[in-house]
């Protein structure tokens, strides 16, 4: 037993390298599928719903904007709408800033409370 002498052992031969490439390809494909179902598909669905909302705006609709303003649509233009937020107060707002339409009569119930 010599303390200064080390013994080197050869490692056993590993598995075939072709399997590692296939596994990496499967992981890459799995990430693409996860990315599609968790990020891309829901975002495109939300975008289509918002475009439908913007194109269906009409006079008399009650809307809430992304900034939290609640009002009634008085005029619809190409890219903008005029929203009445109080008695004689009308604001010109971009259609893309509309977050949602509200059921008819929501503004009256908000004014009563």
N, C-alpha and C positions, 0 to 999 in steps of 0.2 A: 504494500500500500504506500504509494508515493503521493504526497500532498501537492507537489508541484506539477505533476503530470496529469493532464485531463484526457479523458477518453471521449472521442467523438463517435456518435452513433448516427448512422444514416437514417433519414426519415423514410418512412414507407411511401411508396408511390401513391399519389393522390388520385381522386376520381377523374373522370374524363372532363376536359375543359369545355367541351361542347355543351354540357349540361348547365354550366354557369351562365353561358350566353343566353340559353333558352329561359332560364329563371329570370334573368335581368329583363328580357323582353316581356315576360309575363307581368313582372312588377310594373314596368312602364305602361303596359296596356291597362293594368288595374288602376293606375293613377289617372290615366286619361278618362276611364269610365267614371271614377269617383268625381273627378273635376267636372265632367259633363252633368252628372245627376245632382250634384250638390251646389254647383255654382252657375253654370252656363244656362241650363234649362230653366230653373226658377227665375233667373234674371230676365230672360227673354220673354217668359210668360208675363211677368210684371210689366215689362215694357209694352207688350201688346195690349194688356188691359188698360194701361194709362193712355195709349194712343186712341183706343176705342172711347175712353172717357172724354178725351179732348175733342174728338170729332162729333160726339153726340151731345155736346153742350148746346142748349137752346135758351131762348128768352123765357124767364120765369123759373128756371132751375135755381135751387138753393145750393150753394157750394161753400166749401171750406178750403182755404188756400194752405200751401205748405207753411206759411208764416202764421197761420192760426186765425186769419180774418174770415168771418162768416158773413155772407151776404147773398143777395138775389141778383141773378144775371139780368141786365136790362138790354144789352146789345152784344151781339156776337160779330166779331170781325175776323180777318184772316188769322192773325197770330195773337190777337188780344181780345179781351172781353171787358165790358164795363159792368162793374158790380156795385150795386147800391148797398152800402154798409150801414147807413143811418138815413134819417128823414130826407135830406136833400144832398147827401154826400155820395158821390159816385167816384169810384176808383177804376183806372184802367190797369188791368192785370194781364200778364202773359198767360196764355192757355196752359202752358206747361207748368205753371205755378199752382194750378188747381190740384188739390190733393184728393178730394172726394166730393161726390154730390150727396146732398142730404135729403131725407124724405120731406115731402111737402108739409109745411106747417111747423117745421123745426124752429124757424126764426121766431115765430109767434110764441112758442113755448119758452124759448130762451128769454124773450122780452118780458114775459109774465113773471118769471122767477127772480 
